[in-house]
Amino acid sequence: LLLVVLFVKIKPSDASILRRPTVVTWVNGVGFSVEHMVDATPIISKLFGGEEVEFCHNPTAMTSDDDYMGYIGDMTQAGTQKLGRITGEVDALVSHLR
């Protein structure tokens, strides 16, 4: 009976090949503009050790930070999505996460 044991030494440069890839991604909340997303991306990246951050912007009905009617529209949309309605924004998020 011959028993062979193989030890493989993994160099740090090889370890990145073996680990599961991770992507940091985020989706905006109600009333976030693309500008808000772009401004916050470096902050989120820093929280994750400088990892690249990808965002999926869900368009807002708000035209400014003071647009309460747009806010109500966004909340209505979020409520219908919570009840199971599939919208274009839901499809965009699913596509982004694939």
Number of C-alpha atoms within 10 A of each C-alpha: 3 4 5 6 6 6 6 6 7 10 8 8 8 10 9 11 9 9 8 7 7 8 11 12 15 16 14 16 14 19 23 18 20 16 8 12 18 13 11 12 16 15 12 17 16 12 9 12 8 11 14 15 17 17 17 18 20 20 15 20 20 19 13 13 11 10 12 14 12 18 19 15 15 19 16 12 18 16 12 12 14 10 9 9 12 11 12 10 15 13 10 13 16 11 10 14 12 5
